[in-house]
């Protein structure tokens, strides 16, 4: 198959990734290629070593009102794409003007729902759902439940997957610290991880992009020292090395995370996950995932203690149930199902036209 993956204007697929979606797109593209398919990806930039073909049809706006005019310009640039060669077009980010333009391509469109069903997305996706050539895909039971209700349909579920080879397990008796890694902002709530580490008098390493500088300066920076350390925005390889000496991975987000890709990566690395059940999908039922419904950091103390008896191999075994290979196979099955359905509908439509034509001919000649 020839597949077009769409991220969006200005999106960088270079490491360190800004979010899990960029990491997802790169891993997915590479696995599709590994499975023998041709893949083009729309983004602003990617690593020089990429195996997929990078497309960037967008140019920067030079207008005084970029929000309005840039969208118009981007829609025109997107329309110029030669999409006839693609079997499917697969979107991953929230750019309504590009999604609406894509419906006019008359190609099977897939949209992976990486985000919760907030009001803005629901309003846009309800309108899009009226199109016959779009298929929504949920990344977890939590996301599926939200979007099934919001859109009034039974949305296919394909769990996210990770490349296990990128997260090798490194057994080591030298486990020195707790680890926290995510975008640094209020809803990701690194402050609870800091309070927990200080209370238990254990070291904590914090990694991630500073998404809210004001929050970092006021709530995080004052606590940094030799025991509570911010190590920066890391690449996957750097984060993998950091995981080798971690006793546990803290997930303290107080909002309902759609999936928890970073947590799955740590499990693959042999590190147990400890935190709030808002921060990982509720169906992650395994001894390597220790969560509580409480949003009080004090209730994490006992879970940290309990995590020390969790075997690293058990962590990795659970993570292996959500591999990039399995995820890609499930997407390919869905692609084929939709494509075969479309072909069948086209045949039926052609048959109806032929039947109608034959009847009209008979009536004329009769």
PyMOL commands that set and color helices and strands:
alter all, ss='L'
color gray80, all
select helices_A, chain A and resi 20-34+66-79+96-103+119-128+141-151+164-166+190-200+213-223+236-243+261-268+297-307+312-322+324-365
alter helices_A, ss='H'
color red, helices_A
select strands_A, chain A and resi 2-6+12-13+38-42+45-46+53-55+88-91+108-113+134-138+156-157+177-181+203-207+228-232+246-251+273-276+289-292
alter strands_A, ss='S'
color yellow, strands_A
deselect
rebuild
show_as cartoon
